[in-house]
């Protein structure tokens, strides 16, 4: 195209909103008229929905008058406002109101209500949502696996016993206590391996404590072994 010559480009043709949402027939009284007192009215009510397992759920209804800027639409679940979530979407456009669950779980089962109100009145439509619970679906928080706790030991007097504990932190501090007193310098053989997150010791014939703390000095682990005689040895945690 030579410079200085302009071609008129037609604006793209957009699909009407009422055709986009499947609302092709409307009466004259359904449109908003500022000179009339028009309270909200649902022309199409919500329909109940049952799901055999968790999945998408869509609730739709039609609201009049169309184009009233003062109408406020609110969705409720068992009488309470629905909590915002990335799996929940709400649409209210050209008299079309919908509530969309991308994924509905058993905890979403209950009474779903849509309330529309303006200065002249209000209207409500309600329905039920039922999502069956699957036994294989676990929604509660689960603790990480793979960590090993302290194992109780029973050993004879003067024999060697080792206890190992795997921890998750890599910057922990380890303190050893014998009869309530710190025994970092003692004739007993004590071993600590922090790079591999493991704590171990050699048993003695007295009460021995090991306290493992993290960088915030919060106790993580405490272990004690007490040897009484060559016939009776107790190990406590």
MDAnalysis code that builds the backbone (N, CA, C; Angstrom):
import MDAnalysis as mda
import numpy as np

u = mda.Universe.empty(711, n_residues=237, atom_resindex=np.repeat(np.arange(237), 3), trajectory=True)
u.add_TopologyAttr("name", ["N", "CA", "C"] * 237)
u.add_TopologyAttr("resid", np.arange(1, 238))
u.add_TopologyAttr("resname", ["UNK", "UNK", "UNK", "UNK", "UNK", "UNK", "UNK", "UNK", "UNK", "UNK", "UNK", "UNK", "UNK", "UNK", "UNK", "UNK", "UNK", "UNK", "UNK", "UNK", "UNK", "UNK", "UNK", "UNK", "UNK", "UNK", "UNK", "UNK", "UNK", "UNK", "UNK", "UNK", "UNK", "UNK", "UNK", "UNK", "UNK", "UNK", "UNK", "UNK", "UNK", "UNK", "UNK", "UNK", "UNK", "UNK", "UNK", "UNK", "UNK", "UNK", "UNK", "UNK", "UNK", "UNK", "UNK", "UNK", "UNK", "UNK", "UNK", "UNK", "UNK", "UNK", "UNK", "UNK", "UNK", "UNK", "UNK", "UNK", "UNK", "UNK", "UNK", "UNK", "UNK", "UNK", "UNK", "UNK", "UNK", "UNK", "UNK", "UNK", "UNK", "UNK", "UNK", "UNK", "UNK", "UNK", "UNK", "UNK", "UNK", "UNK", "UNK", "UNK", "UNK", "UNK", "UNK", "UNK", "UNK", "UNK", "UNK", "UNK", "UNK", "UNK", "UNK", "UNK", "UNK", "UNK", "UNK", "UNK", "UNK", "UNK", "UNK", "UNK", "UNK", "UNK", "UNK", "UNK", "UNK", "UNK", "UNK", "UNK", "UNK", "UNK", "UNK", "UNK", "UNK", "UNK", "UNK", "UNK", "UNK", "UNK", "UNK", "UNK", "UNK", "UNK", "UNK", "UNK", "UNK", "UNK", "UNK", "UNK", "UNK", "UNK", "UNK", "UNK", "UNK", "UNK", "UNK", "UNK", "UNK", "UNK", "UNK", "UNK", "UNK", "UNK", "UNK", "UNK", "UNK", "UNK", "UNK", "UNK", "UNK", "UNK", "UNK", "UNK", "UNK", "UNK", "UNK", "UNK", "UNK", "UNK", "UNK", "UNK", "UNK", "UNK", "UNK", "UNK", "UNK", "UNK", "UNK", "UNK", "UNK", "UNK", "UNK", "UNK", "UNK", "UNK", "UNK", "UNK", "UNK", "UNK", "UNK", "UNK", "UNK", "UNK", "UNK", "UNK", "UNK", "UNK", "UNK", "UNK", "UNK", "UNK", "UNK", "UNK", "UNK", "UNK", "UNK", "UNK", "UNK", "UNK", "UNK", "UNK", "UNK", "UNK", "UNK", "UNK", "UNK", "UNK", "UNK", "UNK", "UNK", "UNK", "UNK", "UNK", "UNK", "UNK", "UNK", "UNK", "UNK", "UNK", "UNK", "UNK", "UNK", "UNK", "UNK", "UNK", "UNK"])
u.atoms.positions = np.array([
    [0.861, -1.190, 0.000],
    [0.000, 0.000, 0.000],
    [0.897, 1.238, 0.000],
    [0.712, 2.158, -0.970],
    [1.567, 3.359, -1.020],
    [1.341, 4.249, 0.185],
    [2.392, 5.023, 0.490],
    [2.316, 5.922, 1.634],
    [1.279, 6.997, 1.369],
    [0.523, 7.338, 2.388],
    [-0.502, 8.364, 2.282],
    [-1.864, 7.832, 1.905],
    [-1.956, 6.545, 1.598],
    [-3.237, 5.936, 1.249],
    [-3.671, 5.046, 2.402],
    [-4.876, 5.220, 2.876],
    [-5.382, 4.470, 4.017],
    [-6.619, 3.686, 3.602],
    [-6.701, 2.485, 4.102],
    [-7.840, 1.627, 3.801],
    [-8.692, 1.476, 5.057],
    [-9.970, 1.625, 4.900],
    [-10.878, 1.491, 6.036],
    [-11.078, 0.015, 6.361],
    [-10.822, -0.327, 7.608],
    [-10.965, -1.705, 8.067],
    [-12.192, -1.784, 8.966],
    [-13.095, -2.648, 8.617],
    [-14.329, -2.784, 9.390],
    [-14.036, -3.414, 10.746],
    [-14.771, -2.979, 11.735],
    [-14.607, -3.539, 13.083],
    [-15.076, -4.982, 13.097],
    [-14.443, -5.814, 13.906],
    [-14.871, -7.216, 13.963],
    [-16.292, -7.342, 14.493],
    [-16.999, -8.285, 13.947],
    [-18.386, -8.517, 14.347],
    [-18.383, -9.452, 15.552],
    [-18.876, -8.957, 16.679],
    [-18.923, -9.744, 17.902],
    [-20.267, -10.441, 18.026],
    [-20.222, -11.617, 18.549],
    [-21.451, -12.372, 18.764],
    [-22.242, -11.748, 19.899],
    [-23.531, -11.525, 19.728],
    [-24.329, -10.930, 20.812],
    [-24.255, -11.768, 22.081],
    [-24.320, -11.076, 23.196],
    [-24.201, -11.777, 24.470],
    [-25.333, -12.770, 24.670],
    [-26.553, -12.383, 24.257],
    [-27.672, -13.292, 24.480],
    [-27.548, -14.548, 23.622],
    [-26.888, -14.440, 22.446],
    [-26.659, -15.633, 21.631],
    [-25.506, -16.453, 22.176],
    [-24.523, -15.761, 22.735],
    [-23.361, -16.461, 23.273],
    [-23.759, -17.372, 24.418],
    [-24.698, -16.945, 25.252],
    [-25.104, -17.726, 26.405],
    [-26.404, -18.494, 26.170],
    [-26.847, -18.596, 24.931],
    [-28.015, -19.407, 24.633],
    [-29.334, -18.752, 24.998],
    [-29.366, -17.448, 25.173],
    [-30.598, -16.742, 25.523],
    [-31.055, -15.972, 24.279],
    [-31.823, -16.611, 23.439],
    [-32.183, -16.039, 22.149],
    [-33.538, -15.336, 22.168],
    [-34.382, -15.608, 23.137],
    [-35.714, -15.022, 23.166],
    [-35.914, -14.291, 24.482],
    [-36.258, -13.004, 24.347],
    [-36.537, -12.188, 25.515],
    [-37.790, -11.368, 25.257],
    [-38.532, -11.105, 26.294],
    [-39.712, -10.260, 26.190],
    [-39.311, -8.804, 26.398],
    [-40.182, -7.920, 25.951],
    [-39.873, -6.499, 26.076],
    [-39.757, -6.080, 27.535],
    [-40.550, -6.690, 28.398],
    [-40.509, -6.301, 29.803],
    [-39.302, -6.816, 30.551],
    [-38.486, -7.651, 29.899],
    [-37.308, -8.183, 30.578],
    [-36.149, -7.197, 30.593],
    [-36.167, -6.203, 29.710],
    [-35.089, -5.226, 29.650],
    [-35.285, -4.159, 30.719],
    [-34.192, -3.578, 31.156],
    [-34.228, -2.573, 32.218],
    [-34.810, -1.270, 31.695],
    [-35.703, -0.688, 32.471],
    [-36.301, 0.608, 32.168],
    [-36.196, 1.462, 33.416],
    [-35.446, 2.543, 33.318],
    [-35.225, 3.394, 34.481],
    [-36.472, 4.069, 34.996],
    [-37.518, 4.142, 34.201],
    [-38.756, 4.791, 34.637],
    [-39.689, 3.838, 35.371],
    [-39.352, 2.571, 35.425],
    [-40.209, 1.583, 36.069],
    [-39.520, 1.003, 37.296],
    [-40.339, 0.560, 38.238],
    [-39.813, -0.138, 39.409],
    [-39.797, -1.637, 39.099],
    [-38.609, -2.164, 38.867],
    [-38.464, -3.555, 38.445],
    [-37.627, -4.325, 39.468],
    [-38.282, -5.093, 40.329],
    [-37.509, -5.935, 41.251],
    [-36.904, -7.118, 40.502],
    [-35.844, -7.710, 41.008],
    [-35.218, -8.862, 40.339],
    [-36.166, -10.052, 40.299],
    [-36.044, -10.838, 39.241],
    [-36.862, -12.041, 39.087],
    [-36.079, -13.063, 38.271],
    [-36.018, -14.287, 38.769],
    [-35.331, -15.362, 38.057],
    [-36.323, -16.041, 37.106],
    [-36.089, -15.901, 35.797],
    [-36.951, -16.550, 34.807],
    [-36.645, -18.040, 34.704],
    [-35.394, -18.411, 34.919],
    [-35.022, -19.826, 34.916],
    [-34.310, -20.135, 36.221],
    [-34.790, -21.153, 36.910],
    [-34.258, -21.506, 38.221],
    [-33.044, -22.415, 38.086],
    [-32.354, -22.580, 39.205],
    [-31.229, -23.507, 39.269],
    [-31.723, -24.949, 39.253],
    [-30.933, -25.837, 38.684],
    [-31.259, -27.255, 38.608],
    [-30.312, -28.046, 39.510],
    [-30.859, -29.068, 40.184],
    [-30.041, -29.893, 41.073],
    [-29.038, -30.705, 40.263],
    [-27.960, -31.086, 40.939],
    [-26.875, -31.790, 40.259],
    [-26.323, -32.860, 41.184],
    [-26.127, -34.068, 40.636],
    [-25.544, -35.182, 41.380],
    [-24.341, -35.707, 40.607],
    [-23.226, -35.874, 41.317],
    [-21.997, -36.381, 40.716],
    [-21.598, -37.674, 41.410],
    [-21.246, -38.695, 40.627],
    [-20.809, -39.961, 41.197],
    [-19.392, -39.882, 41.746],
    [-18.624, -38.921, 41.262],
    [-17.260, -38.703, 41.752],
    [-16.922, -37.233, 41.524],
    [-15.829, -36.789, 42.106],
    [-15.468, -35.383, 41.994],
    [-15.206, -35.019, 40.528],
    [-15.637, -33.807, 40.139],
    [-15.496, -33.353, 38.759],
    [-16.123, -31.982, 38.596],
    [-16.257, -31.490, 37.355],
    [-16.828, -30.160, 37.132],
    [-18.323, -30.120, 37.436],
    [-18.779, -28.953, 37.902],
    [-20.200, -28.733, 38.197],
    [-20.558, -27.313, 37.777],
    [-21.667, -27.165, 37.043],
    [-22.091, -25.868, 36.524],
    [-23.549, -25.634, 36.911],
    [-23.826, -24.455, 37.498],
    [-25.184, -24.034, 37.844],
    [-25.492, -22.767, 37.048],
    [-26.659, -22.746, 36.375],
    [-27.035, -21.628, 35.520],
    [-28.451, -21.173, 35.853],
    [-28.679, -19.865, 35.696],
    [-30.014, -19.297, 35.876],
    [-30.110, -18.007, 35.066],
    [-31.347, -17.567, 34.783],
    [-31.604, -16.346, 34.026],
    [-32.293, -15.337, 34.920],
    [-31.809, -14.100, 34.840],
    [-32.258, -13.046, 35.752],
    [-32.756, -11.852, 34.951],
    [-33.847, -11.259, 35.424],
    [-34.364, -10.014, 34.861],
    [-34.544, -9.012, 36.000],
    [-34.544, -7.708, 35.711],
    [-34.410, -7.048, 34.408],
    [-32.967, -7.065, 33.898],
    [-32.828, -7.134, 32.593],
    [-31.514, -7.203, 31.962],
    [-30.937, -5.797, 31.839],
    [-29.728, -5.630, 32.314],
    [-29.048, -4.346, 32.202],
    [-29.228, -3.428, 33.389],
    [-29.840, -3.879, 34.465],
    [-30.000, -3.046, 35.662],
    [-28.653, -2.930, 36.370],
    [-28.071, -1.734, 36.443],
    [-26.745, -1.599, 37.066],
    [-26.758, -1.719, 38.581],
    [-27.939, -1.651, 39.191],
    [-28.003, -1.685, 40.654],
    [-28.203, -3.094, 41.212],
    [-28.363, -4.094, 40.357],
    [-28.586, -5.460, 40.838],
    [-27.292, -6.028, 41.414],
    [-27.412, -6.655, 42.575],
    [-26.292, -7.328, 43.228],
    [-26.614, -8.818, 43.300],
    [-25.712, -9.645, 42.781],
    [-25.899, -11.100, 42.753],
    [-24.916, -11.742, 43.717],
    [-25.427, -12.639, 44.561],
    [-24.591, -13.307, 45.563],
    [-24.886, -14.804, 45.545],
    [-23.820, -15.599, 45.620],
    [-23.934, -17.061, 45.664],
    [-23.630, -17.551, 47.070],
    [-24.466, -18.499, 47.543],
    [-24.322, -19.022, 48.898],
    [-24.215, -20.541, 48.854],
    [-23.479, -21.072, 49.833],
    [-23.388, -22.526, 50.028],
    [-23.812, -22.832, 51.456],
    [-24.954, -23.488, 51.606],
    [-25.533, -23.766, 52.926],
    [-25.728, -22.483, 53.723],
    [-26.178, -21.422, 53.043],
    [-26.474, -20.160, 53.705],
    [-25.282, -19.268, 53.958],
    [-24.097, -19.663, 53.533],
    [-22.894, -18.850, 53.738],
    [-22.279, -18.492, 52.397],
    [-21.661, -17.308, 52.297],
    [-21.023, -16.930, 51.025],
    [-19.971, -17.954, 50.612],
    [-19.928, -18.263, 49.339],
    [-18.953, -19.225, 48.825],
    [-17.561, -18.619, 48.895],
    [-16.630, -19.356, 49.459],
    [-15.265, -18.873, 49.600],
    [-14.581, -18.818, 48.243],
    [-13.778, -17.783, 48.061],
    [-13.057, -17.614, 46.803],
    [-12.008, -18.707, 46.649],
    [-11.902, -19.249, 45.452],
    [-10.916, -20.284, 45.147],
    [-10.655, -20.258, 43.651],
    [-9.480, -20.740, 43.262],
    [-9.149, -20.728, 41.839],
    [-9.964, -21.740, 41.045],
    [-10.654, -22.640, 41.713],
    [-11.489, -23.623, 41.014],
    [-12.950, -23.193, 40.950],
    [-13.278, -22.009, 41.476],
    [-14.658, -21.518, 41.491],
    [-14.727, -20.231, 40.673],
    [-15.678, -20.177, 39.741],
    [-15.873, -18.983, 38.917],
    [-17.346, -18.581, 38.937],
    [-17.586, -17.264, 38.905],
    [-18.944, -16.727, 38.903],
    [-19.086, -15.760, 37.736],
    [-20.191, -15.900, 36.983],
    [-20.453, -15.052, 35.823],
    [-21.834, -14.433, 35.983],
    [-21.920, -13.130, 35.729],
    [-23.205, -12.425, 35.739],
    [-23.151, -11.379, 34.628],
    [-23.775, -11.711, 33.488],
    [-23.683, -10.849, 32.316],
    [-24.933, -10.997, 31.471],
    [-25.569, -9.851, 31.154],
    [-26.749, -9.808, 30.291],
    [-27.838, -10.752, 30.794],
    [-28.069, -10.744, 32.093],
    [-29.113, -11.575, 32.672],
    [-28.743, -13.028, 32.850],
    [-27.528, -13.390, 32.470],
    [-27.068, -14.781, 32.614],
    [-26.191, -14.877, 33.856],
    [-26.562, -15.748, 34.775],
    [-25.806, -15.947, 36.011],
    [-25.399, -17.416, 36.094],
    [-24.156, -17.652, 36.417],
    [-23.679, -19.032, 36.506],
    [-22.625, -19.138, 37.593],
    [-22.593, -20.306, 38.197],
    [-21.573, -20.680, 39.176],
    [-20.896, -21.937, 38.646],
    [-19.577, -21.867, 38.470],
    [-18.833, -22.955, 37.836],
    [-17.783, -23.476, 38.808],
    [-17.872, -24.755, 39.115],
    [-16.823, -25.455, 39.854],
    [-15.979, -26.225, 38.831],
    [-14.735, -25.837, 38.667],
    [-13.862, -26.621, 37.791],
    [-13.705, -28.042, 38.319],
    [-13.623, -28.170, 39.644],
    [-13.591, -29.475, 40.304],
    [-14.424, -29.361, 41.573],
    [-15.482, -30.153, 41.693],
    [-16.329, -30.171, 42.885],
    [-15.993, -31.404, 43.712],
    [-15.745, -31.191, 45.010],
    [-15.382, -32.267, 45.924],
    [-16.581, -32.604, 46.824],
    [-16.519, -33.726, 47.542],
    [-17.628, -34.069, 48.445],
    [-17.927, -32.980, 49.467],
    [-16.917, -32.224, 49.895],
    [-17.171, -31.160, 50.872],
    [-18.000, -30.020, 50.285],
    [-18.147, -29.964, 48.955],
    [-18.968, -28.936, 48.317],
    [-20.439, -29.318, 48.276],
    [-20.789, -30.522, 48.702],
    [-22.190, -30.946, 48.700],
    [-23.002, -30.081, 49.660],
    [-24.227, -29.762, 49.253],
    [-25.093, -28.943, 50.099],
    [-26.086, -28.171, 49.251],
    [-26.635, -27.118, 49.838],
    [-27.629, -26.276, 49.173],
    [-26.923, -25.080, 48.544],
    [-27.064, -24.943, 47.230],
    [-26.493, -23.822, 46.489],
    [-27.607, -22.817, 46.220],
    [-27.396, -21.558, 46.594],
    [-28.414, -20.519, 46.434],
    [-27.826, -19.334, 45.687],
    [-28.675, -18.706, 44.876],
    [-28.319, -17.473, 44.177],
    [-29.335, -16.407, 44.571],
    [-28.859, -15.287, 45.085],
    [-29.720, -14.201, 45.554],
    [-29.416, -12.951, 44.738],
    [-30.452, -12.351, 44.167],
    [-30.335, -11.097, 43.421],
    [-31.181, -10.039, 44.114],
    [-30.642, -8.845, 44.255],
    [-31.361, -7.779, 44.967],
    [-31.028, -6.426, 44.354],
    [-32.008, -5.528, 44.415],
    [-31.804, -4.118, 44.074],
    [-32.651, -3.282, 45.017],
    [-32.821, -2.016, 44.704],
    [-33.534, -1.121, 45.623],
    [-35.023, -1.435, 45.687],
    [-35.550, -2.222, 44.736],
    [-36.983, -2.495, 44.696],
    [-37.344, -3.866, 45.245],
    [-36.383, -4.696, 45.567],
    [-36.702, -6.006, 46.115],
    [-35.586, -7.002, 45.868],
    [-35.898, -8.272, 46.080],
    [-34.910, -9.333, 45.906],
    [-35.618, -10.620, 45.498],
    [-34.846, -11.549, 44.962],
    [-35.363, -12.853, 44.567],
    [-34.274, -13.891, 44.821],
    [-34.715, -15.129, 45.021],
    [-33.783, -16.204, 45.358],
    [-34.171, -17.476, 44.615],
    [-33.158, -18.230, 44.228],
    [-33.347, -19.569, 43.682],
    [-32.309, -20.488, 44.303],
    [-32.735, -21.694, 44.668],
    [-31.858, -22.630, 45.379],
    [-31.969, -24.014, 44.762],
    [-30.923, -24.788, 44.941],
    [-30.885, -26.170, 44.485],
    [-29.872, -26.928, 45.325],
    [-29.711, -28.213, 45.037],
    [-28.802, -29.044, 45.829],
    [-27.687, -29.586, 44.940],
    [-26.526, -29.730, 45.556],
    [-25.363, -30.348, 44.917],
    [-24.944, -31.542, 45.762],
    [-24.837, -32.694, 45.120],
    [-24.446, -33.917, 45.812],
    [-23.267, -34.539, 45.074],
    [-22.143, -34.647, 45.774],
    [-20.941, -35.269, 45.220],
    [-20.587, -36.450, 46.110],
    [-20.620, -37.657, 45.559],
    [-20.300, -38.846, 46.336],
    [-18.811, -38.887, 46.654],
    [-18.530, -39.414, 47.827],
    [-17.141, -39.466, 48.291],
    [-16.491, -40.768, 47.845],
    [-15.280, -40.654, 47.328],
    [-14.505, -41.823, 46.935],
    [-13.544, -42.196, 48.051],
    [-13.510, -43.480, 48.387],
    [-12.642, -43.927, 49.468],
    [-11.169, -43.740, 49.127],
    [-10.837, -43.781, 47.857],
    [-9.434, -43.663, 47.462],
    [-8.935, -42.230, 47.452],
    [-9.851, -41.252, 47.589],
    [-9.458, -39.852, 47.561],
    [-9.117, -39.393, 48.968],
    [-7.887, -38.915, 49.177],
    [-7.416, -38.428, 50.469],
    [-7.193, -36.926, 50.348],
    [-7.983, -36.130, 51.105],
    [-7.875, -34.679, 51.056],
    [-7.122, -34.109, 52.248],
    [-6.950, -34.883, 53.324],
    [-6.279, -34.372, 54.504],
    [-4.767, -34.326, 54.282],
    [-4.129, -33.435, 55.033],
    [-2.686, -33.293, 54.930],
    [-1.997, -34.538, 55.467],
    [-1.004, -35.025, 54.721],
    [-0.273, -36.213, 55.117],
    [1.166, -35.849, 55.451],
    [1.695, -36.475, 56.498],
    [3.071, -36.226, 56.890],
    [4.018, -36.858, 55.883],
    [5.195, -36.260, 55.680],
    [6.154, -36.838, 54.736],
    [6.646, -38.186, 55.213],
    [6.894, -39.072, 54.263],
    [7.375, -40.404, 54.573],
    [8.883, -40.481, 54.363],
    [9.480, -41.498, 54.943],
    [10.902, -41.725, 54.734],
    [11.767, -41.374, 55.922],
    [11.246, -40.616, 56.907],
    [12.014, -40.296, 58.090],
    [11.915, -41.435, 59.100],
    [12.978, -41.665, 59.827],
    [13.035, -42.766, 60.782],
    [13.208, -42.212, 62.186],
    [12.388, -42.630, 63.104],
    [12.483, -42.173, 64.481],
    [13.454, -42.998, 65.297],
    [13.624, -42.608, 66.567],
    [14.536, -43.313, 67.461],
    [13.949, -44.668, 67.821],
    [14.770, -45.672, 67.844],
    [14.340, -47.015, 68.202],
    [14.799, -47.343, 69.620],
    [13.904, -47.959, 70.381],
    [14.239, -48.334, 71.753],
    [15.205, -49.519, 71.757],
    [16.124, -49.471, 72.679],
    [17.172, -50.491, 72.741],
    [17.182, -51.160, 74.104],
    [17.476, -52.441, 74.116],
    [17.669, -53.198, 75.345],
    [18.987, -53.945, 75.203],
    [19.959, -53.559, 75.993],
    [21.288, -54.150, 75.912],
    [21.777, -54.519, 77.307],
    [22.688, -55.461, 77.376],
    [23.288, -55.845, 78.644],
    [24.277, -54.790, 79.104],
    [24.581, -54.831, 80.416],
    [25.548, -53.903, 80.989],
    [26.920, -54.118, 80.364],
    [27.627, -53.031, 80.109],
    [28.964, -52.979, 79.520],
    [28.978, -53.377, 78.040],
    [27.842, -53.560, 77.440],
    [27.821, -53.840, 76.009],
    [27.554, -52.545, 75.242],
    [27.846, -52.562, 73.980],
    [27.727, -51.368, 73.149],
    [26.346, -51.321, 72.504],
    [25.748, -50.159, 72.556],
    [24.444, -49.963, 71.928],
    [24.455, -48.637, 71.188],
    [23.920, -48.617, 70.006],
    [23.881, -47.398, 69.197],
    [22.445, -47.092, 68.825],
    [22.092, -45.809, 68.837],
    [20.760, -45.360, 68.432],
    [20.924, -44.304, 67.365],
    [20.141, -44.409, 66.309],
    [20.234, -43.487, 65.192],
    [18.899, -42.782, 65.020],
    [18.946, -41.522, 64.613],
    [17.735, -40.753, 64.349],
    [17.973, -39.911, 63.115],
    [17.118, -40.063, 62.120],
    [17.216, -39.260, 60.903],
    [16.392, -37.996, 61.085],
    [16.974, -36.856, 60.768],
    [16.306, -35.567, 60.933],
    [16.267, -34.875, 59.585],
    [15.371, -33.878, 59.492],
    [15.177, -33.209, 58.213],
    [16.077, -31.992, 58.044],
    [16.439, -31.316, 59.154],
    [17.240, -30.104, 59.046],
    [18.712, -30.447, 58.848],
    [19.478, -29.489, 58.336],
    [20.909, -29.711, 58.101],
    [21.767, -28.767, 58.933],
    [21.163, -27.854, 59.702],
    [21.927, -26.894, 60.505],
    [21.536, -26.996, 61.967],
    [21.329, -28.212, 62.470],
    [20.883, -28.371, 63.839],
    [22.076, -28.352, 64.795],
    [21.788, -28.123, 66.079],
    [22.770, -28.169, 67.161],
    [22.441, -29.365, 68.045],
    [23.470, -30.088, 68.469],
    [23.299, -31.284, 69.288],
    [23.936, -31.055, 70.648],
    [23.206, -31.373, 71.720],
    [23.710, -31.255, 73.091],
    [23.552, -32.599, 73.782],
    [24.562, -32.983, 74.567],
    [24.542, -34.247, 75.311],
    [24.473, -33.941, 76.802],
    [23.637, -34.692, 77.538],
    [23.455, -34.489, 78.969],
    [23.580, -35.829, 79.676],
    [24.321, -35.834, 80.772],
    [24.480, -37.022, 81.606],
    [24.015, -36.670, 83.008],
    [22.922, -37.329, 83.460],
    [22.330, -37.036, 84.766],
    [21.968, -35.564, 84.910],
    [21.502, -34.959, 83.837],
    [21.064, -33.577, 83.887],
    [22.149, -32.559, 83.649],
    [23.401, -32.969, 83.519],
    [24.517, -32.048, 83.310],
    [25.076, -32.252, 81.912],
    [25.492, -31.161, 81.302],
    [26.046, -31.231, 79.959],
    [27.363, -32.008, 79.994],
    [27.530, -32.956, 79.091],
    [28.714, -33.814, 79.090],
    [29.374, -33.796, 77.725],
    [29.539, -32.605, 77.152],
    [30.209, -32.527, 75.867],
    [31.649, -33.011, 75.979],
    [32.295, -32.815, 77.145],
    [33.638, -33.337, 77.396],
    [33.518, -34.412, 78.465],
    [33.624, -35.682, 78.079],
    [33.421, -36.784, 79.007],
    [34.261, -37.964, 78.554],
    [34.525, -38.936, 79.458],
    [35.314, -40.118, 79.075],
    [34.553, -41.087, 78.191],
    [33.236, -40.854, 78.001],
    [32.457, -41.770, 77.185],
    [32.594, -41.403, 75.710],
    [32.480, -42.386, 74.875],
    [32.626, -42.192, 73.446],
    [31.295, -41.731, 72.861],
    [31.254, -40.482, 72.392],
    [30.053, -39.906, 71.799],
    [30.379, -39.508, 70.369],
    [29.501, -39.830, 69.450],
    [29.739, -39.527, 68.045],
    [28.527, -38.809, 67.466],
    [28.783, -37.819, 66.621],
    [27.720, -37.062, 65.971],
    [28.103, -36.830, 64.512],
    [27.178, -37.131, 63.597],
    [27.401, -36.867, 62.184],
    [26.302, -35.925, 61.693],
    [26.619, -34.666, 61.597],
    [25.629, -33.702, 61.130],
    [25.482, -33.668, 59.607],
    [26.553, -33.859, 58.820],
    [26.360, -33.777, 57.364],
    [25.345, -34.769, 56.826],
    [25.197, -35.917, 57.495],
    [24.230, -36.906, 57.014],
    [22.967, -36.908, 57.879],
    [22.804, -35.873, 58.696],
    [21.589, -35.729, 59.502],
    [21.357, -36.953, 60.385],
    [22.388, -37.392, 61.110],
    [22.261, -38.577, 61.933],
    [22.982, -38.339, 63.251],
    [22.401, -38.828, 64.335],
    [22.976, -38.681, 65.667],
    [23.127, -40.076, 66.262],
    [24.284, -40.367, 66.888],
    [24.484, -41.677, 67.498],
    [25.343, -41.526, 68.738],
    [25.325, -42.545, 69.602],
    [26.161, -42.560, 70.789],
    [26.420, -43.996, 71.211],
    [27.346, -44.128, 72.178],
    [27.634, -45.429, 72.787],
    [27.033, -45.432, 74.177],
    [26.325, -46.496, 74.528],
    [25.611, -46.535, 75.777],
    [26.583, -46.561, 76.957],
    [26.174, -45.973, 78.077],
    [26.949, -45.950, 79.316],
    [26.094, -46.576, 80.405],
    [26.682, -46.754, 81.586],
    [25.938, -47.405, 82.663],
    [25.192, -46.403, 83.534],
    [24.983, -45.209, 83.028],
    [24.200, -44.214, 83.745],
    [23.180, -43.611, 82.785],
    [22.355, -42.726, 83.328],
    [21.320, -42.110, 82.507],
    [21.948, -41.080, 81.572],
    [21.675, -41.194, 80.295],
    [22.278, -40.322, 79.294],
    [21.173, -39.712, 78.437],
    [21.224, -38.407, 78.265],
    [20.242, -37.695, 77.458],
    [20.916, -37.113, 76.229],
    [20.173, -37.087, 75.137],
    [20.604, -36.396, 73.927],
    [19.445, -35.531, 73.457],
    [19.672, -34.233, 73.330],
    [18.635, -33.305, 72.882],
    [19.087, -32.699, 71.562],
    [18.238, -32.808, 70.546],
    [18.541, -32.282, 69.224],
    [17.666, -31.065, 68.973],
    [18.267, -29.932, 68.643],
    [17.532, -28.691, 68.401],
    [17.877, -28.170, 67.021],
    [16.956, -27.327, 66.505],
    [17.205, -26.735, 65.201],
    [17.826, -25.363, 65.372],
    [17.903, -24.579, 64.265],
    [18.548, -23.276, 64.309],
    [17.781, -22.281, 65.163],
    [16.497, -22.523, 65.416],
    [15.691, -21.649, 66.267],
    [15.701, -22.108, 67.715],
    [16.573, -23.088, 68.034],
    [16.714, -23.617, 69.388],
    [15.405, -24.211, 69.902],
    [14.652, -24.824, 69.010],
    [13.435, -25.531, 69.404],
    [13.741, -27.022, 69.490],
    [13.403, -27.686, 70.593],
    [13.712, -29.117, 70.732],
    [13.027, -29.930, 69.641],
    [13.815, -30.809, 69.015],
    [13.285, -31.708, 68.002],
    [13.216, -33.131, 68.520],
    [14.260, -33.572, 69.280],
    [14.351, -34.966, 69.674],
    [15.054, -35.061, 71.012],
    [14.575, -35.940, 71.896],
    [15.211, -36.199, 73.184],
    [15.184, -37.704, 73.431],
    [16.336, -38.275, 73.826],
    [16.430, -39.714, 74.012],
    [17.252, -39.993, 75.256],
    [16.873, -41.024, 76.009],
    [17.591, -41.373, 77.242],
    [17.747, -42.876, 77.333],
    [18.894, -43.331, 77.828],
    [19.154, -44.755, 78.071],
    [19.687, -44.912, 79.491],
    [19.170, -45.864, 80.220],
    [19.613, -46.126, 81.581],
    [19.935, -47.614, 81.723],
    [21.170, -47.945, 82.126],
    [21.613, -49.325, 82.354],
    [21.707, -49.559, 83.858],
    [20.986, -50.554, 84.386],
    [20.956, -50.800, 85.823],
    [21.970, -51.871, 86.229],
    [21.884, -53.057, 85.684],
    [22.865, -54.099, 85.980],
    [22.966, -54.999, 84.761],
    [23.708, -56.067, 84.883],
    [23.927, -56.912, 83.711],
    [22.719, -57.764, 83.354],
    [21.704, -57.799, 84.265],
    [20.492, -58.550, 83.980],
    [19.344, -57.654, 83.537],
    [19.341, -56.410, 84.014],
    [18.218, -55.515, 83.738],
    [18.738, -54.233, 83.114],
    [18.268, -53.933, 81.948],
    [18.620, -52.699, 81.261],
    [17.328, -52.104, 80.719],
    [17.138, -50.831, 80.947],
    [15.937, -50.167, 80.446],
    [16.346, -49.069, 79.491],
    [15.527, -48.868, 78.499],
    [15.742, -47.783, 77.541],
    [14.447, -47.007, 77.440],
    [14.500, -45.712, 77.640],
    [13.311, -44.876, 77.625],
    [13.542, -43.725, 76.679],
    [12.426, -43.229, 76.193],
    [12.498, -42.045, 75.338],
    [11.636, -40.956, 75.952],
])
